[in-house]
Amino acid sequence: MDLARSVVIAPVMNDLTNQLIRRNPRPVASFDPTYFTPRESKIMKMLAEIFRETRGEDMSEVSHARRLPWDKVHAGGKGMLGSDS
C-alpha cells in the first residue's frame, strides 16, 4: 500500500504565534503486522518505547554528531563517501 494512503502529516501550530511547532504523522489506515517478521515487530515495539518521549531534534543531533557514521558517510555534510573534492 502507498504510504500517502496510509499516513497523513498534520501540522501542529502554536496557538499564540501561529508558527509551526512540529508535524505529527497520523495513521489513516489500520496497521498490518503481516508485513513484518516477529523479530522486526519486537524491535519496533522496543524502539517505540525507548523513543516515545524523545524529540526528533534530539535524535537528529545525536545521530548526526561529528565523527559518527552519519557524518563520515556524508563527508561533513557534502553527501559523498570518500570524496576528495
C-alpha positions in Angstrom: 0.0 0.0 0.0 1.2 3.5 -0.8 2.4 5.5 2.2 0.4 8.5 1.2 -2.8 6.5 1.6 -1.7 5.2 5.0 -0.4 8.3 6.8 -1.3 12.0 6.9 1.2 14.5 8.2 -0.7 17.1 10.3 0.9 20.4 11.2 0.8 21.5 14.9 0.7 25.2 15.3 1.5 27.4 18.3 -1.8 29.0 19.4 -0.2 32.3 20.3 2.2 32.9 17.4 0.5 30.7 14.8 4.0 29.3 14.0 4.6 25.7 13.1 5.8 23.7 16.2 6.0 20.3 14.6 4.4 17.9 12.2 2.5 14.8 13.6 2.1 11.7 11.5 -1.4 10.3 11.8 -2.4 6.9 10.5 -5.4 6.8 8.2 -5.2 3.0 7.6 -5.1 0.2 10.1 -1.7 -1.3 10.9 -1.0 -4.6 9.2 1.6 -6.6 11.1 1.8 -9.3 8.4 4.4 -7.2 6.6 6.9 -7.7 9.5 8.6 -10.8 11.0 8.1 -11.5 14.7 11.6 -10.2 15.3 11.0 -7.0 13.4 7.8 -6.4 15.4 9.6 -6.9 18.7 12.3 -4.4 17.6 9.7 -1.8 16.5 7.9 -2.1 19.9 11.2 -1.8 21.8 12.2 1.3 19.8 8.8 2.9 20.1 9.0 2.6 23.9 12.6 3.8 24.1 11.9 6.9 21.9 8.3 7.6 22.8 9.1 10.9 24.6 12.2 11.9 22.6 12.0 14.8 20.2 13.1 14.4 16.6 15.6 17.3 17.0 17.3 15.4 19.9 17.6 12.2 17.9 18.9 14.0 14.9 21.5 15.8 17.0 22.8 12.6 18.5 22.7 10.5 15.3 24.4 13.2 13.2 27.2 14.0 15.6 30.7 14.6 14.3 32.8 11.6 13.6 29.9 9.2 13.9 28.7 7.1 11.0 26.3 9.7 9.5 29.0 12.4 9.5 31.5 10.0 8.0 29.2 8.8 5.2 28.2 12.4 4.3 31.7 13.8 4.5 30.8 16.6 6.8 27.6 17.4 5.0 28.8 17.1 1.4 26.8 13.9 0.9 29.7 11.9 -0.6 31.5 9.0 0.8 35.3 9.2 0.4 35.2 12.2 -1.9 38.3 14.3 -2.2 36.6 17.2 -3.9 
